[in-house]
Amino acid sequence: MHKIREQFINALRQQFPDIGLAYSIGGQISFDVFPIGWNKTYCLQFLTQYEEIHFFGDKTFPGGNDHEIYEAIKNISEKQAHTVKNPEETIGILKELFIDKALPQ
């Protein structure tokens, strides 16, 4: 509506352009500030033993706090990166992926 968080993030970027921080839209009312490279993709270096990783996020758009990891997982397999609106949608996808496939037909 008023895009207050986006405006605030843009002001932070302009005010502090060279201190090595990244900014993104967080949950419903928050924004995130973190060292460059310490977004959600940071965890992937610790998950190399897994053949398949699924990611579910609601802020997968550019500037959202799920964007970088969504894109990283999508580059591995588009079928493993999921944009969702709510927990019920996540449960539905999980059911399709894991429960329905495991049940005898």
C-alpha positions in Angstrom: 0.0 0.0 0.0 2.3 2.7 1.2 5.5 0.7 0.7 7.0 2.1 3.9 9.4 -0.9 4.3 10.6 -0.6 0.7 11.2 3.2 1.1 13.0 2.6 4.4 15.3 0.0 2.9 16.1 2.3 0.0 17.0 5.0 2.4 19.3 2.7 4.3 21.0 1.6 1.1 21.6 5.2 0.1 22.7 6.3 3.6 25.1 3.3 4.1 26.2 2.1 0.6 29.6 0.8 1.5 29.4 -1.0 4.9 28.8 -4.5 3.6 25.1 -5.0 4.6 22.2 -6.4 2.6 18.6 -5.5 3.2 15.4 -7.4 2.4 11.6 -7.4 3.2 11.0 -9.8 6.0 7.8 -11.1 7.4 4.5 -9.2 7.6 5.9 -6.1 9.2 9.7 -6.5 9.3 12.7 -6.0 7.2 16.0 -7.8 7.5 19.5 -6.4 7.7 22.5 -8.8 7.5 26.1 -9.0 6.3 26.3 -9.6 2.5 26.4 -13.3 1.9 24.6 -14.2 5.1 21.2 -14.5 3.6 19.3 -17.8 3.7 21.6 -19.4 1.2 24.3 -19.5 3.8 22.8 -22.7 5.2 23.3 -24.6 1.9 27.0 -25.1 2.5 26.0 -27.3 5.4 23.5 -29.4 3.5 25.7 -30.9 0.8 25.0 -34.5 1.9 21.3 -34.2 0.8 20.3 -35.2 -2.7 17.1 -33.2 -2.6 16.2 -30.0 -0.7 12.8 -28.3 -1.0 12.3 -24.7 -0.1 9.0 -23.0 0.7 8.8 -19.3 1.0 6.3 -16.4 0.7 8.8 -13.6 0.0 10.5 -15.1 -3.1 10.3 -11.9 -5.2 13.4 -9.7 -5.7 14.0 -7.8 -2.5 12.1 -10.4 -0.4 14.0 -12.3 2.3 13.3 -15.6 0.6 14.5 -14.5 -2.9 18.1 -15.6 -2.9 17.5 -19.1 -1.5 14.5 -19.6 -3.7 16.6 -18.8 -6.7 19.5 -21.0 -5.6 17.2 -24.0 -5.1 15.3 -23.2 -8.3 18.7 -23.4 -10.1 19.1 -26.9 -8.8 15.5 -28.0 -9.7 12.5 -25.8 -10.4 10.4 -28.5 -8.8 12.1 -28.0 -5.4 11.5 -24.3 -5.1 8.0 -23.3 -3.9 6.3 -20.0 -3.5 3.5 -20.3 -1.0 0.9 -17.9 0.5 0.2 -19.6 3.7 0.9 -22.7 5.8 -2.1 -24.6 4.4 -0.6 -24.2 0.9 2.7 -25.6 2.2 1.0 -28.6 3.7 -0.9 -29.3 0.5 2.4 -29.3 -1.5 4.1 -31.5 1.1 1.2 -33.9 1.0 1.5 -34.1 -2.8 5.2 -34.5 -2.8 5.7 -37.0 0.0 2.5 -38.6 1.3 0.5 -39.1 -1.8 3.5 -40.7 -3.6 4.1 -43.0 -0.7 0.6 -44.4 -0.5 -0.3 -47.4 -2.6 -2.6 -46.6 -5.5 
